[in-house]
Amino acid sequence: MNYTFLMRLLLLFAVLVPTTSQAFYEWQEEGLEIELRGFVRGIGLAAKNPSDNILFEHDRVLASGLFGRLMLDISMPSMSAEMHLVQSVLADKLRTGGSRFNVISDAERSDGLHWNYDEGHADLVVDRLNVQYQSNDLRLKVGRQPINLATTFYFTPNDFFAPFSAEAFFRTYKQSVDSARIDWQWSNDSSLSLIAVMDYKLDLSQPTGWETSPDWAETAYLSRISTLSEYFEIGLIVATVSKDEIIGFDFQGEVSDLFGLRGEGHFRFTDKANTKRDSKFSLAIDKRWQNTLTLRLEHFYQRSGAKDSDKYQVLVPEDSNNGYLARNYTVIGSSYEFSPLWQGDAVYLFNHQDTSKLLALYSSYVLSDESELSIGINIPIGKEPEFGRLKTEFGSFSQSLTVEYRVYF
């Protein structure tokens, strides 16, 4: 049986059938509420890759795919639970982008809740599965959930688990990890978060690339304490991630109502052989005007990054910030609402080590209460790779056009 064709047909039917913006199933009684919602993405990709047959299997890519997300929320006065079930059907070229090495990777989490079938074209995964207890000043959440301690937007060194790339625009659903989290608001201005995240060893024979059972010896433990002053929130992070000791900080706030200022970073101490201490920092300034125009300027530094492109081939930092290779980056971003239904975004990334750039443009238009259309364009600027060696980082990226149609029901 052709499961790929069947799933595409079902997901396409969900996209085309008229829906409402409300949940398609709701049930309430005293003290209990159940809600079932859905979300479907249809994706089309056209890309032109650098002319390097060693790194890229295809010079040009034309591919499509479908994602479906089913969301269950259960709420009671002090307890709640959620489950997100994600079905994807993707063409091979969409998974790799025509590269011989790239794949759409899964977050580091158990392979036991991920099923791959129809010769690898289709995936079914439980992306969220958790329960939560909440009182006036305490929240305990256990299970598969997104974890994010970032305060900056583009480069997020304190987001240790499945961070978004700097040029990612659609960030509604962050990949979850298997974890437990306690948040305690001990005063009006101060709070404490304690987090434990399961670690998994690589297993390339599994669809996700990770083993089913956790590696308990490398469980990550994180704590963050924060306090709020008149203008700024300041946080301190102490953590152990992959057996590395981490001390970090973050802050965010407004400077005299003129502009926003935020930053984050950490020092990472490791006892691994031939591995030096790492540090990552990001500093951002942003300004939003009443006409909805927003501008952001952000700089990112990582000690583990290469000082020049000659070291790109051998530089493989185990905990790099989403795979960026160089030491210093600057990004300028903007967004603007052309109308209540039409929004545009732009991001310009600059690599200080090899002077390559990446211009990413994005626009979304609300078609109805329950659907929207988006278009994304990536324009890399820099020397292309030759014979499998990178001349510049962003010069090895693809020129691409992505079109998405999204439906919520």
ZILIN-V412431 format. One record per pair of residues at least 24 apart in sequence whose C-alpha atoms are under 8 Angstrom apart, sorted by sequence separation. I is the first residue (numbers start at 1). GAP is how many residues later the second one is. D is the distance in Angstrom with one decimal. If there is no record, write none. Layout:
# ZILIN-V412431
i:I gap:GAP d:D
i:I gap:GAP d:D
This chain:
# ZILIN-V412431
i:42 gap:24 d:4.7
i:65 gap:24 d:5.6
i:66 gap:24 d:6.4
i:196 gap:24 d:5.6
i:197 gap:24 d:6.6
i:218 gap:24 d:5.3
i:219 gap:24 d:8.0
i:231 gap:24 d:7.2
i:244 gap:24 d:6.5
i:245 gap:24 d:5.1
i:261 gap:24 d:4.8
i:278 gap:24 d:7.3
i:279 gap:24 d:5.4
i:302 gap:24 d:7.7
i:303 gap:24 d:6.0
i:328 gap:24 d:5.5
i:341 gap:24 d:5.6
i:342 gap:24 d:6.6
i:356 gap:24 d:7.8
i:357 gap:24 d:4.9
i:376 gap:24 d:8.0
i:377 gap:24 d:4.7
i:15 gap:25 d:6.5
i:41 gap:25 d:5.7
i:42 gap:25 d:6.6
i:65 gap:25 d:4.3
i:196 gap:25 d:4.6
i:218 gap:25 d:5.8
i:244 gap:25 d:5.6
i:245 gap:25 d:6.5
i:260 gap:25 d:5.6
i:261 gap:25 d:6.6
i:278 gap:25 d:5.5
i:279 gap:25 d:7.4
i:302 gap:25 d:5.1
i:326 gap:25 d:6.9
i:327 gap:25 d:7.8
i:328 gap:25 d:6.8
i:341 gap:25 d:5.0
i:356 gap:25 d:5.6
i:357 gap:25 d:6.5
i:376 gap:25 d:5.8
i:377 gap:25 d:6.4
i:14 gap:26 d:7.3
i:40 gap:26 d:7.3
i:41 gap:26 d:5.0
i:64 gap:26 d:6.6
i:65 gap:26 d:6.1
i:195 gap:26 d:5.7
i:196 gap:26 d:6.4
i:244 gap:26 d:4.8
i:259 gap:26 d:6.9
i:260 gap:26 d:5.0
i:278 gap:26 d:5.8
i:301 gap:26 d:5.6
i:302 gap:26 d:6.7
i:326 gap:26 d:7.8
i:327 gap:26 d:7.0
i:341 gap:26 d:7.8
i:356 gap:26 d:4.6
i:375 gap:26 d:7.3
i:376 gap:26 d:5.0
i:40 gap:27 d:5.6
i:41 gap:27 d:6.4
i:64 gap:27 d:6.1
i:194 gap:27 d:7.6
i:195 gap:27 d:5.0
i:243 gap:27 d:7.4
i:244 gap:27 d:7.4
i:259 gap:27 d:5.8
i:260 gap:27 d:6.1
i:301 gap:27 d:4.7
i:326 gap:27 d:6.3
i:355 gap:27 d:7.4
i:356 gap:27 d:7.5
i:375 gap:27 d:5.7
i:376 gap:27 d:6.5
i:40 gap:28 d:4.4
i:63 gap:28 d:6.2
i:146 gap:28 d:6.0
i:194 gap:28 d:5.9
i:195 gap:28 d:6.2
i:259 gap:28 d:4.8
i:300 gap:28 d:5.8
i:301 gap:28 d:6.6
i:375 gap:28 d:4.6
i:11 gap:29 d:7.0
i:39 gap:29 d:5.8
i:40 gap:29 d:6.3
i:65 gap:29 d:7.2
i:92 gap:29 d:7.0
i:146 gap:29 d:5.9
i:147 gap:29 d:6.8
i:193 gap:29 d:8.0
i:194 gap:29 d:4.6
i:258 gap:29 d:7.4
i:259 gap:29 d:7.6
i:299 gap:29 d:7.5
i:300 gap:29 d:5.2
i:374 gap:29 d:5.8
i:375 gap:29 d:6.5
i:38 gap:30 d:7.5
i:39 gap:30 d:5.0
i:63 gap:30 d:6.0
i:64 gap:30 d:6.5
i:91 gap:30 d:6.4
i:145 gap:30 d:7.8
i:146 gap:30 d:3.9
i:147 gap:30 d:7.1
i:193 gap:30 d:5.5
i:194 gap:30 d:6.7
i:299 gap:30 d:5.8
i:300 gap:30 d:6.3
i:373 gap:30 d:7.5
i:374 gap:30 d:5.2
i:38 gap:31 d:5.7
i:39 gap:31 d:6.6
i:62 gap:31 d:7.5
i:63 gap:31 d:5.5
i:90 gap:31 d:5.6
i:145 gap:31 d:4.5
i:146 gap:31 d:6.0
i:192 gap:31 d:7.3
i:193 gap:31 d:5.1
i:299 gap:31 d:4.4
i:373 gap:31 d:5.8
i:374 gap:31 d:6.5
i:38 gap:32 d:4.6
i:61 gap:32 d:6.6
i:89 gap:32 d:5.8
i:90 gap:32 d:6.5
i:144 gap:32 d:5.7
i:145 gap:32 d:5.5
i:192 gap:32 d:5.8
i:193 gap:32 d:6.4
i:298 gap:32 d:5.8
i:299 gap:32 d:6.4
i:373 gap:32 d:4.7
i:37 gap:33 d:6.1
i:38 gap:33 d:5.9
i:89 gap:33 d:4.5
i:144 gap:33 d:5.2
i:145 gap:33 d:6.5
i:192 gap:33 d:4.5
i:297 gap:33 d:7.5
i:298 gap:33 d:5.3
i:372 gap:33 d:6.0
i:373 gap:33 d:6.4
i:36 gap:34 d:7.4
i:37 gap:34 d:5.1
i:88 gap:34 d:5.6
i:89 gap:34 d:6.6
i:144 gap:34 d:4.3
i:145 gap:34 d:6.8
i:191 gap:34 d:5.9
i:192 gap:34 d:6.5
i:297 gap:34 d:6.0
i:298 gap:34 d:6.5
i:371 gap:34 d:7.4
i:372 gap:34 d:5.3
i:36 gap:35 d:5.7
i:37 gap:35 d:6.6
i:87 gap:35 d:7.4
i:88 gap:35 d:5.3
i:143 gap:35 d:5.6
i:144 gap:35 d:6.0
i:190 gap:35 d:7.5
i:191 gap:35 d:5.5
i:296 gap:35 d:8.0
i:297 gap:35 d:4.7
i:371 gap:35 d:5.4
i:372 gap:35 d:6.7
i:36 gap:36 d:4.7
i:61 gap:36 d:6.7
i:87 gap:36 d:5.8
i:88 gap:36 d:6.6
i:143 gap:36 d:5.5
i:190 gap:36 d:5.6
i:191 gap:36 d:6.6
i:296 gap:36 d:5.7
i:297 gap:36 d:6.5
i:356 gap:36 d:6.0
i:358 gap:36 d:6.1
i:371 gap:36 d:4.3
i:35 gap:37 d:5.9
i:36 gap:37 d:6.5
i:61 gap:37 d:6.2
i:86 gap:37 d:8.0
i:87 gap:37 d:4.6
i:142 gap:37 d:6.2
i:143 gap:37 d:6.2
i:190 gap:37 d:4.2
i:295 gap:37 d:7.5
i:296 gap:37 d:4.9
i:354 gap:37 d:8.0
i:355 gap:37 d:7.7
i:356 gap:37 d:6.6
i:357 gap:37 d:5.8
i:370 gap:37 d:5.6
i:371 gap:37 d:6.2
i:34 gap:38 d:7.5
i:35 gap:38 d:5.2
i:60 gap:38 d:7.3
i:86 gap:38 d:5.8
i:87 gap:38 d:6.6
i:142 gap:38 d:4.3
i:189 gap:38 d:5.4
i:190 gap:38 d:6.3
i:295 gap:38 d:5.8
i:296 gap:38 d:6.1
i:354 gap:38 d:5.7
i:356 gap:38 d:5.5
i:357 gap:38 d:7.7
i:370 gap:38 d:5.0
i:34 gap:39 d:5.8
i:35 gap:39 d:6.6
i:59 gap:39 d:7.1
i:85 gap:39 d:7.3
i:86 gap:39 d:5.3
i:141 gap:39 d:5.8
i:142 gap:39 d:6.4
i:189 gap:39 d:4.9
i:295 gap:39 d:4.5
i:354 gap:39 d:7.4
i:356 gap:39 d:6.4
i:370 gap:39 d:6.6
i:34 gap:40 d:4.6
i:58 gap:40 d:4.8
i:85 gap:40 d:5.9
i:86 gap:40 d:6.2
i:140 gap:40 d:7.6
i:141 gap:40 d:5.2
i:189 gap:40 d:7.5
i:294 gap:40 d:5.4
i:295 gap:40 d:6.8
i:33 gap:41 d:5.8
i:34 gap:41 d:6.5
i:57 gap:41 d:5.5
i:58 gap:41 d:7.0
i:85 gap:41 d:4.6
i:86 gap:41 d:6.5
i:140 gap:41 d:5.8
i:141 gap:41 d:6.5
i:293 gap:41 d:7.2
i:294 gap:41 d:5.2
i:32 gap:42 d:7.4
i:33 gap:42 d:5.1
i:56 gap:42 d:5.8
i:57 gap:42 d:5.6
i:84 gap:42 d:5.9
i:85 gap:42 d:5.9
i:139 gap:42 d:8.0
i:140 gap:42 d:4.6
i:293 gap:42 d:5.8
i:294 gap:42 d:6.5
i:351 gap:42 d:7.7
i:32 gap:43 d:5.8
i:33 gap:43 d:6.6
i:56 gap:43 d:4.2
i:57 gap:43 d:5.5
i:83 gap:43 d:7.3
i:84 gap:43 d:5.4
i:85 gap:43 d:7.2
i:139 gap:43 d:5.7
i:140 gap:43 d:6.6
i:199 gap:43 d:7.6
i:292 gap:43 d:7.8
i:293 gap:43 d:4.6
i:351 gap:43 d:7.9
i:32 gap:44 d:4.9
i:55 gap:44 d:6.0
i:56 gap:44 d:5.3
i:83 gap:44 d:7.5
i:84 gap:44 d:4.8
i:138 gap:44 d:7.3
i:139 gap:44 d:5.1
i:292 gap:44 d:5.6
i:293 gap:44 d:7.1
i:309 gap:44 d:7.1
i:31 gap:45 d:5.4
i:32 gap:45 d:7.6
i:55 gap:45 d:5.7
i:83 gap:45 d:4.9
i:84 gap:45 d:6.7
i:138 gap:45 d:5.8
i:139 gap:45 d:6.5
i:292 gap:45 d:5.9
i:308 gap:45 d:5.4
i:309 gap:45 d:6.2
i:31 gap:46 d:6.1
i:54 gap:46 d:7.7
i:55 gap:46 d:7.2
i:82 gap:46 d:6.8
i:83 gap:46 d:4.4
i:138 gap:46 d:4.6
i:307 gap:46 d:5.9
i:308 gap:46 d:6.4
i:82 gap:47 d:5.7
i:83 gap:47 d:6.8
i:137 gap:47 d:5.8
i:138 gap:47 d:6.3
i:306 gap:47 d:7.7
i:81 gap:48 d:7.5
i:82 gap:48 d:5.7
i:127 gap:48 d:6.7
i:128 gap:48 d:6.2
i:137 gap:48 d:4.8
i:45 gap:49 d:7.1
i:49 gap:49 d:7.4
i:81 gap:49 d:5.6
i:82 gap:49 d:6.7
i:127 gap:49 d:6.0
i:137 gap:49 d:6.5
i:47 gap:50 d:7.6
i:81 gap:50 d:4.2
i:80 gap:51 d:5.7
i:81 gap:51 d:6.0
i:79 gap:52 d:7.3
i:80 gap:52 d:5.1
i:79 gap:53 d:5.6
i:80 gap:53 d:6.6
i:108 gap:53 d:7.7
i:79 gap:54 d:4.6
i:107 gap:54 d:7.4
i:108 gap:54 d:7.6
i:11 gap:55 d:7.0
i:78 gap:55 d:5.7
i:79 gap:55 d:6.3
i:107 gap:55 d:5.5
i:11 gap:56 d:7.7
i:78 gap:56 d:5.2
i:11 gap:57 d:6.7
i:78 gap:57 d:6.3
i:8 gap:58 d:6.8
i:326 gap:67 d:8.0
i:107 gap:68 d:6.4
i:109 gap:68 d:5.5
i:110 gap:68 d:7.5
i:325 gap:68 d:7.2
i:106 gap:69 d:8.0
i:107 gap:69 d:7.1
i:108 gap:69 d:6.7
i:109 gap:69 d:6.1
i:107 gap:70 d:6.8
i:313 gap:76 d:6.7
i:313 gap:77 d:7.0
i:312 gap:78 d:6.8
i:310 gap:80 d:7.8
i:8 gap:81 d:6.7
i:309 gap:81 d:7.0
i:310 gap:81 d:7.5
i:7 gap:82 d:7.0
i:309 gap:82 d:6.1
i:309 gap:83 d:6.1
i:309 gap:84 d:7.6
i:4 gap:85 d:6.3
i:109 gap:89 d:7.3
i:109 gap:90 d:7.2
i:110 gap:90 d:6.9
i:158 gap:90 d:7.6
i:108 gap:91 d:7.1
i:109 gap:91 d:6.4
i:116 gap:91 d:6.1
i:108 gap:92 d:6.5
i:115 gap:92 d:7.4
i:114 gap:93 d:7.5
i:114 gap:94 d:7.3
i:111 gap:95 d:6.9
i:111 gap:96 d:7.3
i:111 gap:97 d:6.0
i:111 gap:98 d:7.8
i:111 gap:99 d:5.9
i:151 gap:99 d:6.7
i:110 gap:100 d:6.5
i:111 gap:100 d:5.8
i:112 gap:100 d:5.1
i:150 gap:100 d:7.9
i:151 gap:100 d:7.1
i:107 gap:101 d:7.9
i:109 gap:101 d:6.8
i:110 gap:101 d:6.1
i:111 gap:101 d:4.6
i:112 gap:101 d:7.9
i:151 gap:101 d:6.8
i:106 gap:102 d:5.5
i:108 gap:102 d:6.6
i:110 gap:102 d:4.6
i:105 gap:103 d:7.0
i:106 gap:103 d:7.6
i:109 gap:103 d:8.0
i:110 gap:103 d:6.3
i:110 gap:104 d:7.0
i:158 gap:106 d:6.7
i:157 gap:107 d:7.0
i:158 gap:107 d:6.1
i:156 gap:108 d:7.6
i:157 gap:108 d:5.8
i:158 gap:108 d:7.1
i:157 gap:109 d:7.4
i:152 gap:110 d:6.2
i:151 gap:111 d:6.6
i:152 gap:111 d:5.9
i:151 gap:112 d:6.6
i:152 gap:112 d:6.8
i:151 gap:113 d:6.5
i:3 gap:114 d:8.0
i:4 gap:114 d:6.4
i:150 gap:114 d:7.2
i:3 gap:115 d:5.9
i:2 gap:116 d:7.1
i:4 gap:117 d:6.7
i:4 gap:118 d:6.3
i:3 gap:119 d:7.8
i:157 gap:123 d:5.9
i:157 gap:124 d:6.5
i:157 gap:125 d:7.0
i:156 gap:126 d:7.0
i:155 gap:127 d:6.5
i:152 gap:130 d:7.0
i:152 gap:131 d:7.3
i:152 gap:132 d:6.5
i:155 gap:143 d:7.9
i:154 gap:144 d:7.4
i:155 gap:145 d:6.4
i:165 gap:157 d:6.2
i:163 gap:158 d:7.8
i:164 gap:158 d:7.4
i:163 gap:159 d:6.6
i:162 gap:160 d:8.0
i:157 gap:164 d:6.3
i:156 gap:165 d:7.4
i:155 gap:166 d:7.5
i:169 gap:176 d:7.9
i:154 gap:177 d:7.7
i:167 gap:180 d:6.5
i:167 gap:193 d:6.4
i:169 gap:193 d:7.2
i:51 gap:333 d:7.6
i:52 gap:333 d:6.4
i:54 gap:333 d:6.2
i:55 gap:333 d:5.6
i:50 gap:334 d:6.0
i:51 gap:334 d:7.8
i:52 gap:334 d:6.0
i:53 gap:334 d:7.5
i:54 gap:334 d:5.2
i:50 gap:335 d:7.1
i:51 gap:335 d:8.0
i:52 gap:335 d:6.3
i:53 gap:335 d:7.9
i:52 gap:336 d:6.7
i:50 gap:345 d:7.8
i:50 gap:346 d:6.4
i:49 gap:347 d:8.0
i:50 gap:347 d:7.3
i:21 gap:348 d:5.6
i:49 gap:348 d:7.1
i:50 gap:348 d:6.5
i:20 gap:349 d:7.1
i:21 gap:349 d:4.6
i:49 gap:349 d:4.6
i:20 gap:350 d:6.0
i:48 gap:350 d:5.7
i:49 gap:350 d:6.5
i:19 gap:351 d:6.9
i:47 gap:351 d:6.2
i:48 gap:351 d:5.2
i:47 gap:352 d:5.5
i:48 gap:352 d:6.4
i:47 gap:353 d:4.1
i:46 gap:354 d:5.7
i:47 gap:354 d:6.3
i:45 gap:355 d:7.1
i:46 gap:355 d:5.2
i:45 gap:356 d:5.9
i:46 gap:356 d:6.5
i:45 gap:357 d:4.7
i:44 gap:358 d:5.7
i:45 gap:358 d:6.6
i:43 gap:359 d:7.1
i:44 gap:359 d:5.1
i:43 gap:360 d:5.8
i:44 gap:360 d:6.5
i:43 gap:361 d:4.6
i:42 gap:362 d:5.5
i:43 gap:362 d:6.8
i:41 gap:363 d:6.5
i:42 gap:363 d:5.2
i:41 gap:364 d:5.7
i:42 gap:364 d:6.5
i:41 gap:365 d:4.6
i:40 gap:366 d:5.6
i:41 gap:366 d:6.7
i:39 gap:367 d:7.2
i:40 gap:367 d:5.3
i:39 gap:368 d:5.7
i:40 gap:368 d:6.6
i:39 gap:369 d:4.5
i:38 gap:370 d:5.8
i:39 gap:370 d:6.2
i:37 gap:371 d:7.7
i:38 gap:371 d:4.9
i:37 gap:372 d:5.8
i:24 gap:385 d:5.9
i:23 gap:386 d:5.8
i:21 gap:387 d:6.3
i:22 gap:387 d:6.3
i:20 gap:388 d:7.8
i:21 gap:388 d:5.5
i:19 gap:389 d:7.8
i:20 gap:389 d:5.8
i:19 gap:390 d:5.8
i:15 gap:391 d:7.6
i:15 gap:392 d:6.0
